[in-house]
């Protein structure tokens, strides 16, 4: 997930979806709120750890953070020197993800096409709205808003927080801050991320519990709608300049490999791009098969720790159970 989130146009949420941990991730993030204090008061640190599902969250978070720091240098180099190959790999990865997660569940109805179309349209419109963030004026406020939006995008399969940062004109600023350990920038950006996680995870958790199939179709729409952003052979036709004079892409014209080579005079690298597309697709199919073998565990709610109730942190339940441990 960390490696995917470092690449504009790719979502860590897609990786979570394909590996089968998506719903556990959303419900676990939602537990970080007032209900965590209630769990700690009732059962101390053991119940708090179970309530927050730390056995799942901490290894995942450590992997994401380690990958963001270690992959940042590699991603910047690949984006500068081998953009076609990088986009080809992630195009195959995301396209296969759409196939894996679009399989209709048993309760699928024709009207579930509506959230699917809504996801497609939102994925197309979101990047065009992001340059409005630059109109906030204050640099710290822009960073906080960018953090809230980018982290919310991390939770949506197919929507890239990195690409939204790029369209805001803040991708280079944030990545440079991470690489140079600029604690001030990281703190402000991180505060925005916390706000985004707090509110958006609760919205997604509620939707998954009460409108499960419709929400999944919406997420599939986001995945499919993100594919044009990753098409390797494209021409930038509309952009605007950010507050620091950087170019913010707004619209592309999509080309064939031959058209790209004729327009730019550069090699289309067709064999290498196709090979990496297939490699990305194969990786997703492998992850999808592995992920489906492991049923997700659910975070423990403070209300479940009544006399006679199970106290095991890894206790699992079906994702369509009623909501427990509400933060209302």
N, C-alpha and C positions, 0 to 999 in steps of 0.2 A: 504493500500500500504506500509506503514512503517513497519507493522508487517511482511509482506511477504518479504520485502527487508532485514530484519534482519536474514533471514534463508537461508543458502547456498542451492542453487538449486531451489529457488522460486523467481519469478519476480513480482515486484510491477506493471509492465506494464501489466501483465496478469490480475490483479485485475482491473486496469483501463479499459482494454478491455471488460471484462465481465460486468462491471457496466455501460458501455455505455459512458464513459467520455474520451476514449482514444484519439480520433481525436481532441476534444476540447483541451485536455491537450497538444498535440503536437503543434497545431497551436498557443496556448497561449504562450508556452515557446518560440516559434520563434519570438514573438513580442518583446521580451527583446533584443533590439539591437538599431542601429542608428535610426530606424523609431520611437522609443519611444521618442527620443529627438525632432523629428519633431512634434509629437503629442503634446508634452508639450509646444513647442514654439507657436503652433497654437491655443491651447485651454486651456493651463494651467493644473492644477492638475485634474480637472474633465475629460478632454479629455484623459490625460495620464492614469488615472485609467480605463477609458473605453477601451482604446487601449490595455492595458496590461491585461484586463479582471480580474482585481484584486478581484472582487466579487467571482470569481471562484478559483483563484490561491491562495489567502491568507488562506482561510479555509483549502484547501487541503494541503498546505505546513505546516500549523500549526499542522494538524493531523499527517502528516508523521513524522515531527520532534519529536512531543510528543511521538509517538509510538516507534520510534527508541530508544529514551532515556529510556522509561519505559519498553520496551519489551526486551532490550539487556540482562538484568540479567536473565530473564525467559528463553530466547532462549539458552543462554550458559548452564544453568542448564538442560534444556530438551535435548540438544545435547549430554551432558555428561552422563545423567542418563536414558533417555528414547528415544534413537535415532530411534528405530523401530517405536514407536508410532508417533513421530513427522514426520518422513518421510512418514508413512502411510497416515496421515491426508493431507499432502501437495501433495502426489501422487494422491489421489482422487480429490483434488481441481484442480490440473493442468490438469488431464485427462478429467474431465468434462469441463474445460475451452476450451480444444481443440475441443470437440464436439459442444459446444455452438458457437464458432467463426468460425467453418469450414463450416457452412451452405452456400451453393453456392448462390451468388447473381444472379440477373436476367441476367447480361452480362457475366457470367462465360463461358470461352472457354476451349477447351482441352489443349491449350498451357499454361494455367495457372498452369498446373501440374509442369512446369519447375521451377517457383519461389518457389513452394511448396517443391520440391526436394532440391533446393538450400538452403532453410531455414533449412531443416533436416540436410544437410551436414555441414552447418556452425555451427549449434548448437552442432554437434558432434566434430568438429575440434577446435572450439574456446578455450575450456579449455586446450587442449594440447599445444596451442601456448602461454598461459599466463606466464609460467615460464620464457620465454625470457625477461620479464620485469626485472627480477633480474640481468640481464647482463648489465643494464644501469649503475650500479656501484654506483652512487651518491644516497644517501638515500632520499633526498628531491625530486630529479628528479623522482625516482621510485614512491614516494607517489603521485606526480602530475599526472604522467602517469596512475597510478592506479585509481585515482579519475576520470580522463577523461573517462577511459574505463568502470569503474563501473557505472558511471552515465549514459553513453550511453546505457549500458545493462539494466538499469532501464527502459529506454524508449522502450525496445524490449520485448514484451510478450514472456514468456518462457525462456528468458536468464537471469540468476540470477547474479546481480552484486556482491552479497555476495559470490557466488560460484567461480566467476572469481577471486575475492580477495583471496579466499582460495587457488586456484591453483597458484596465484602469490606468496603465502606465506606471505600475508600481512593482512589477515582477523583478526587474533588475535591482531595484532598491532593497526589496525584501531578501532576495537571494544573496546579495552582497552583504547585507547585515548579518545573515545566518553564517556565511562563510567567515566573516571577520569577527564574529561574536560581539556585535554591537549590542550591549545589554539594554541600552535605552530603547532602541528601536524594537528589539525583541520583546521587551516588556510591554510596550504600547500595543504592538501587533498582537501579542499573546492575550492581552486584556480583551481586545475585540474578539479574538477566537473564543474566549470563555463565554462572553455574552451570546455569541452565535450558537455555540454548543448547547447552552442552557435552554434557550428558547426553541431552537429548531429541532433538537432531539425530542423534545416533548411533543411537538406537532407531529413529527414522523411516527413516533411511538403510538400516539393516539390513532392516527390514520391506519397503521398496520394492524392494530387490534380491532378496530371497528369497521374498516373498509379494506380488508386485506387484499383481495384480488384486484380491485380497482386501483389501489395504491401500487401494486406490482406492475400493472399495465402502464401507469403513469411513469414509473421508473424505467420500464422498457423503452418508452417514448423518448426519455432523456438520453438513453444509451444510443438509440438509432439516430437521434438528432445531432449527436456529437460527431458522427462519422465524417461529415464534410470537412470539419476543422482539421482532420488528420489526413486527408487525401494528399499524398506526396506531391503530385504535379499540379500546382495551382499558381495563379498570378494575383498579386495584391492589386486591387482596383480602387479601393477607397480606404483612406486612413485619416487620422488627425494627429496633431502634435500634442504631446502631454505637457505638463507644467515644467518639466525639465528638458523640453525640446526633443524627447524621444518619440519615435513613430509608433502609433497605436493602431493596429490593424482593425478594420471595421468590416470589410467585405472582400471576397476573393472571386476570381473566375477559375473554374475547374477545367483542367486540360487533360488530354490524352498524353501518354509518354512521348509520342512523336511530336505532338503540338508543343509540349514543354521544351523539348530539345530544339525545335525550330525557332521558338520564341526567344529563348535565353541563350542559345548557342552552347549550353552545357549538356553533358551526357545525362540521359534519363535514368541510367543505372537500373534498367528494367530487371535483369536477372537477379541482382542483389536485393532489390526492393521486394520482388515477388517471393524470393526465398525467405526473407525476413517476415513478410506477411504470413506465409504458411507456418513459420516457426512460432509467431505470436498466436495464431489460431490454434496450433497444436498444444501450446502451453496452456491456453484457456481450457481446452477440452480435457486435458489431463487434470488441471486443478478442479474443474467441475466434477469429474468422476471421483476424485479424492474427497472433495468437500461433501458430497452427498452421502459418503459412508459414515460421517460423524454427525450425529444429531446435536443441535445447539443446546447449550445449557442456558438456564434463565437466571437472572439475578434474583437474590432472595429479598423479599419485602419484610419490613419489620412486623407487619400484621400476620405473617405466616408463622411467627415464632410464638404461638400460643401453646399451652400444655398439650403434649402429644404430637405436636407438629414436627416435621423433619427439620433438622438444623444443618444439613450437609450443604456446603457452598455450591457443590456441583450438581445439586438436584435439578433435573431438567423437567420441563413441561412443554405442552404443545403451545405454539405461538398464538393459537386462537383462544386461550384461556382468558377469563375476565381479568381486567386490570387490577393489580394489587399495589399497595404502597403508594397511593396517589399523593402528589405533592400539593394538592389543593389546600 
